[in-house]
Amino acid sequence: MNTVFLNGEYLPADKALISPMDRGFLFGEGIYEVIPSYSGQFIGLAPHLNRLNDGLKALKIKTSFTLKDWLDICNQLIEKNDGENLALYIQVTRGCSLQRHHAYNNDLTPTIYAFTFGIPNAPLADKSQVKTYKVSTDQDLRWQRCNIKSTSLLGNVMHFQKSVEESTQETILFNSKNELTEASASNVFIVKNKVIITPHLDHQILPGVTRFILLDILKKYCEYAVEERVVSYDEVINADEVWLTSSTKEVAPVVAIANKEVGSGRVGELWLAAQTLFSQYKGHYE
Ligand code: PDD
């Protein structure tokens, strides 16, 4: 049985009980993080915990947890659970109200929950072995605070479900001006004429940790130009390469968008270069 962390205690998952009056349950009012670890080494732990704190500040949820407390929970859960490669899920909600009311009191005690789940081995920079993605597209109908990693994921779930219904593996999203935002559970990069491009950060997309690490690595070690800017729908469907990035996928090549092949329909050379560098340097971002 998995060991989880709930409100200061480590306990078997089936003993973790949360009140039905929890605002995370009733309103989706919480923040979460998914942090990968391979053989006990976290990738991007500091940027993930920084983003967690940014989200708590945005929601005005106060905890007494210091960075050391968070690090201790992360390390304890990895030690207490089996598995070579484990992702850590951390969730903090505003806690329980006595009555269901949109307004909340500032003195609620947050509910802090964390657990681990197994993930595949880290992706290899190998064109013959990498998992490729066929994706759907959709107009981005989510709210205008997507920079907050909120547990209110209904918009993301409904967009992702479109890919399930269309037998693809993710849905790439475009705003009302038909500009690329991100995918329902990943950031998106495109390559055109050997230039690597991704949307700049704003309220429309999550500031992905993998995006942050990849951009830093590319700018430091890669020969190709890198741009963060508005990307049009036409640029995406006519790209030479398209990648998805997330903590669980790292850099994932997309070979088809809405049944149209991306470039040659095969994994590209710049993906190989990017994933090679990511695999080589990701351990520097603890
Ligand atoms: N998803 N954009 C969205 C909407 C996401 O949900 C995620 C991550 C990302 C990539 O962020 P990062 O590189 O920090 O993982 C971008 C996580 C993995 C999830 O919800 O499971």
Boltz pocket constraint, residues with backbone or C-beta under 6 A from the ligand:
constraints:
  - pocket:
      binder: B
      contacts: [[A, 34], [A, 156], [A, 182], [A, 183], [A, 184], [A, 185], [A, 186], [A, 187], [A, 206], [A, 207], [A, 208], [A, 209], [A, 210], [A, 211], [A, 245], [A, 246], [A, 247], [A, 248]]
      max_distance: 6.0
